[in-house]
Amino acid sequence: MKTFLQTSSIVHTKAAHTAGAIQSCVRWGTAALVLLAAGRVYAQDDVPDSIRQLHMVHVSPHLIVFDPQVHTATLTFSNVGETPTEADVVIQYGFTVWQNRDTVLLSPQWSRETPHDTVILNPSPQEHYAGRWLSGLPTHLTLPPYQTKQLTLHINPPKALPNGEYYARIVTVVGPHVRHDAKSQDTRAVQQIPVQGHGPPPLRDSVRVYYRQGPQSMGVALLAAHGQIDTTAEGNDSAQARQVGRNPLRNLFRVHLTGTTHFEGYEEVYYVTPGGQHLPMSPDISEGGFAFAVHTDGIIRDLAQTDMLTPGHYTMVIRFIPKQDEFPVSQRVPMDTAQVAIPFDVR
């Protein structure tokens, strides 16, 4: 199943997976379309984990939750490699697809840039952005081999803040062509695109930071769902359709947050056959599922395989299942599973 995202801050991940038995013929992939930036999301394993670990500046913990009683936290930056490593430290209103595994991936030929986060530049005062209130971090740091550095992060939200959840992301960025002059306040970054494609991509690690004011609730509604089999020559000739097979099912539905917090969890997708059987279209949640987070209202477009189906009346069921394993138990917010059903006919 292929998913298109048409919003500035819905992020959605689908891991490559081959199911067994009846699901073995099901194919899916992922692409992202977010306002002004677009690109396909590929598996993080395109960059070996051993390379990432040795050349990035690690930061932990990966999640911090502040509230009116807790206004400080300790961040640990570390270099586990054998060479000195320098990184920029950025506070942003950004939403990563792969939570805390956000290396930017580039193909060897530099032909397919693969961003997998959404960053809102200059967020308006109406945005629930917590980055304005954070202090205690440098904009750049250098770590010797096998060294760590601890810093205290402070948050100072304004008084009379309306109830709700406020968010920011702290990112360490290690780039291959960044040079810093200690005598200048300016930072100059030189990006060189290699003709033969031997330059490494920037490596990043990140911390999600939340500030929660007042009582919290989590909820999501899936609305205005539509689905149609695409039999057009143009639709079947698209790159996305070629990945999932002939005559794909194109769906569109709205996602509306009904609580005070973001939604975090998994997507379960299956077909209900004419005989009432369930045909899974996504990995089992116990095996990882399709993890994603929703921070604001938006639209999700799906492109799903149908060429393995026999003629008849089907229903695609999409369920959003909450799961907040990274959060402390005391900070997890309960929510009922949300779902939408999209009927369609195969002729």
C-alpha positions in Angstrom: 0.0 0.0 0.0 1.3 3.4 -0.9 0.6 6.5 1.1 0.6 10.1 0.1 0.6 12.8 2.8 -0.9 16.2 2.0 -0.3 18.2 5.2 2.6 20.1 6.8 2.8 17.9 9.8 1.3 14.5 9.4 4.1 12.0 9.3 3.6 8.5 8.3 5.9 5.5 8.0 5.4 2.1 6.3 8.3 -0.4 6.7 9.1 -2.7 3.8 7.8 -6.1 4.6 7.0 -9.4 2.9 4.2 -11.3 4.5 3.7 -15.0 4.1 1.0 -17.2 2.7 -2.0 -15.2 1.3 -0.3 -11.9 2.0 2.7 -12.8 -0.1 1.2 -11.2 -3.2 0.5 -7.9 -1.5 2.9 -5.1 -2.3 3.2 -1.6 -0.8 5.7 1.2 -0.5 5.7 4.8 0.8 6.0 8.3 -0.6 5.5 11.6 1.1 4.1 14.9 -0.3 4.2 17.7 2.2 3.3 21.2 1.0 6.5 22.5 -0.6 8.8 19.5 -0.3 8.4 16.0 -1.7 10.4 12.8 -1.7 10.1 9.1 -1.3 10.9 7.6 2.1 13.2 4.6 2.0 14.2 2.2 4.7 16.8 3.5 7.2 18.9 0.4 6.5 20.0 2.2 3.2 22.6 3.7 5.5 24.2 0.9 7.6 23.6 1.4 11.2 27.3 0.8 12.0 28.2 3.9 9.9 25.5 6.0 11.5 26.5 5.1 15.1 30.2 5.9 14.6 29.8 9.2 12.7 26.8 10.9 14.3 26.5 12.9 17.6 24.1 10.9 19.7 21.7 12.7 22.0 19.6 11.2 24.7 17.0 10.7 26.0 15.0 10.7 22.8 11.9 12.0 24.6 11.4 14.7 27.2 8.0 15.7 28.7 7.8 18.9 30.6 4.8 20.1 32.7 4.1 22.9 35.2 6.0 21.0 37.8 9.0 19.9 35.7 11.0 22.6 33.9 14.5 21.1 33.6 16.0 18.0 32.0 19.5 16.6 31.4 20.6 16.0 27.8 23.6 13.8 27.1 25.6 14.2 23.8 28.0 11.5 22.9 30.5 10.5 20.3 31.1 6.7 20.1 33.5 6.9 17.2 37.3 7.0 17.1 37.6 10.5 15.5 36.5 13.9 16.8 33.0 14.8 15.6 31.3 18.2 15.4 27.6 18.9 15.0 25.2 21.7 14.8 22.5 21.7 17.4 19.2 22.9 16.1 15.8 23.6 17.8 13.0 23.3 15.3 9.3 22.8 14.9 9.9 19.6 13.0 8.1 16.3 12.7 10.2 13.2 11.7 8.7 10.2 9.9 11.1 7.8 11.5 11.0 8.8 15.2 14.6 9.4 16.3 16.2 7.7 13.4 16.3 10.6 11.0 19.3 10.4 8.9 18.8 12.1 5.5 19.3 9.5 2.8 20.7 10.3 -0.7 21.3 7.8 -3.5 24.8 7.1 -4.7 24.0 9.2 -7.8 22.4 12.0 -5.7 19.4 11.5 -8.0 16.7 10.8 -5.3 16.9 13.0 -2.3 14.9 11.4 0.5 13.9 13.8 3.2 11.7 12.2 5.8 10.7 15.0 8.1 8.6 18.1 7.9 10.0 21.3 9.3 7.8 24.4 9.7 10.0 27.5 9.4 9.1 30.6 11.4 6.0 29.1 13.1 3.3 31.6 13.9 2.3 32.5 17.5 -0.7 30.3 17.0 1.3 27.2 16.6 1.9 25.1 19.7 5.7 25.5 19.4 7.7 25.0 22.6 11.1 25.9 21.0 10.8 29.5 21.9 10.9 28.7 25.6 14.0 26.4 25.6 17.4 27.4 26.7 20.7 25.9 27.8 21.9 24.5 24.5 24.8 25.5 22.2 24.3 26.0 18.5 27.4 23.9 17.8 29.6 21.4 19.7 32.6 19.3 19.1 33.2 16.0 20.9 36.5 14.1 21.1 36.5 10.3 20.5 34.5 8.3 23.0 33.5 11.4 24.9 30.2 12.6 26.3 28.9 16.0 27.3 25.9 16.7 29.6 23.9 19.9 29.5 20.8 21.1 31.4 17.8 22.0 29.2 15.5 24.6 30.6 12.0 25.5 29.6 10.3 28.8 30.6 6.8 28.9 29.2 4.8 32.1 29.5 2.3 32.6 32.3 -1.4 32.1 31.6 -0.6 29.6 28.9 -3.7 28.0 27.4 -4.1 24.3 28.2 -2.7 21.9 25.6 0.3 20.1 24.3 3.3 22.1 22.9 6.1 20.6 20.9 9.7 21.1 19.7 12.5 19.0 18.4 16.2 19.2 19.2 18.4 17.8 16.4 22.1 17.2 16.1 23.3 17.5 12.5 26.7 16.1 11.4 27.5 17.2 7.8 30.5 16.2 5.7 31.3 19.7 4.3 30.5 22.0 7.3 33.4 24.3 8.4 33.3 26.6 11.4 35.6 29.6 12.1 35.9 30.3 15.9 36.8 33.9 15.1 33.6 34.6 13.3 30.0 34.6 14.4 28.9 33.5 10.9 28.7 29.8 9.9 29.5 28.9 6.3 28.3 25.6 4.9 29.7 24.4 1.6 27.6 21.7 0.0 29.3 19.8 -2.8 27.3 17.5 -4.9 29.6 14.7 -6.1 29.4 13.7 -9.8 30.0 10.1 -9.0 28.2 10.2 -5.7 30.7 9.4 -3.0 29.8 12.1 -0.5 28.2 10.9 2.7 24.8 12.3 3.8 24.3 14.4 6.9 23.7 12.3 10.0 21.2 13.3 12.6 19.8 12.3 15.9 17.0 14.0 17.7 15.0 14.5 20.9 11.3 15.1 20.9 10.3 17.7 23.5 6.8 18.2 24.8 5.3 20.7 27.2 1.9 19.7 28.5 -0.3 22.3 30.2 -3.5 21.2 32.0 -5.5 18.0 31.5 -4.7 16.0 28.4 -6.8 13.9 26.0 -5.9 12.0 22.8 -8.4 11.4 20.0 -8.6 11.2 16.3 -11.5 11.0 13.8 -11.2 9.6 10.3 -13.6 11.5 8.0 -14.9 11.9 4.5 -13.4 8.7 3.1 -13.5 8.0 -0.6 -12.1 5.2 -2.7 -12.0 4.3 -6.4 -10.4 1.7 -8.6 -8.1 3.5 -11.1 -8.3 1.8 -14.5 -7.0 4.8 -16.5 -3.9 4.4 -18.6 -2.4 7.5 -17.0 -3.1 6.2 -13.5 -1.6 2.8 -14.2 1.5 4.3 -15.8 2.5 6.3 -12.8 5.6 5.2 -10.8 3.6 4.7 -7.7 1.0 2.4 -9.5 3.8 0.3 -11.0 4.9 -0.6 -7.6 1.6 -1.8 -6.3 0.2 -3.4 -9.5 -2.5 -2.8 -12.1 -5.8 -0.9 -11.3 -4.8 0.3 -7.9 -7.4 1.4 -5.3 -7.0 5.2 -4.7 -8.3 6.4 -1.4 -8.6 9.7 0.4 -9.7 10.5 3.9 -9.4 13.4 6.4 -7.7 13.0 9.7 -9.0 15.3 12.5 -7.5 15.5 15.9 -10.2 15.6 18.6 -8.0 15.8 21.7 -5.4 18.1 23.2 -2.4 15.9 22.3 -0.9 14.6 19.1 -1.8 11.1 18.0 0.9 8.4 18.2 0.5 4.8 17.3 0.1 2.4 14.4 -2.0 1.9 11.3 -3.7 -1.4 10.6 -5.1 -2.0 7.1 -7.1 -4.9 5.8 -9.6 -5.8 3.1 -12.9 -7.5 4.0 -13.6 -9.9 1.2 -17.1 -10.7 -0.3 -17.1 -13.8 1.9 -16.4 -11.8 5.1 -12.7 -12.8 5.4 -10.0 -10.3 6.5 -7.1 -10.0 4.1 -4.2 -8.1 5.9 -2.5 -5.3 4.0 -0.1 -4.3 6.7 2.4 -6.1 9.0 1.1 -7.3 12.3 1.4 -4.6 15.0 3.3 -7.0 17.3 6.0 -7.1 14.5 6.3 -3.4 14.2 3.2 -2.4 12.3 3.1 1.0 10.5 4.2 3.5 13.0 3.3 7.1 12.6 2.4 10.3 14.4 -0.2 13.0 13.7 0.3 16.5 15.0 -2.4 18.4 13.1 -5.4 17.9 10.9 -4.7 16.8 7.3 -5.5 14.5 4.4 -4.1 11.0 3.8 -4.1 9.5 0.3 -3.7 5.8 -0.1 -2.7 3.8 -3.2 -3.4 0.1 -2.6 -3.0 -3.1 -4.5 -6.0 -4.8 -6.0 -4.7 -7.0 -8.8 -4.8 -10.1 -6.6 -8.5 -9.7 -5.9 -11.3 -11.6 -7.6 -14.4 -9.8 -8.8 -16.8 -8.8 -6.0 -17.6 -6.2 -3.4 -14.9 -5.4 -0.9 -14.3 -3.0 2.0 -10.9 -1.5 3.0 -10.7 -0.9 6.7 -8.1 1.5 8.1 -7.6 1.6 11.9 -5.5 4.0 13.9 -4.4 2.2 17.1 -2.7 4.3 19.8 0.6 3.2 21.2 3.0 5.4 23.2 5.8 3.1 24.3 8.4 5.9 24.5 6.4 7.9 27.0 6.6 7.3 30.7 3.5 5.4 31.9 2.3 8.4 33.8 2.4 10.5 30.6 0.5 8.0 28.4 -2.9 9.2 27.3 -5.7 6.6 26.6 -7.6 6.6 23.4 -10.2 4.4 21.7 -9.1 2.9 18.3 -10.3 5.0 15.4 -11.2 3.5 12.0 -12.7 4.2 8.6 -14.3 1.8 6.1 -14.0 2.4 2.3 -16.2 0.1 0.2 -15.3 -0.6 -3.4 -16.1 -3.1 -6.2 -13.7 -5.2 -8.3 -15.1 -6.0 -11.7 
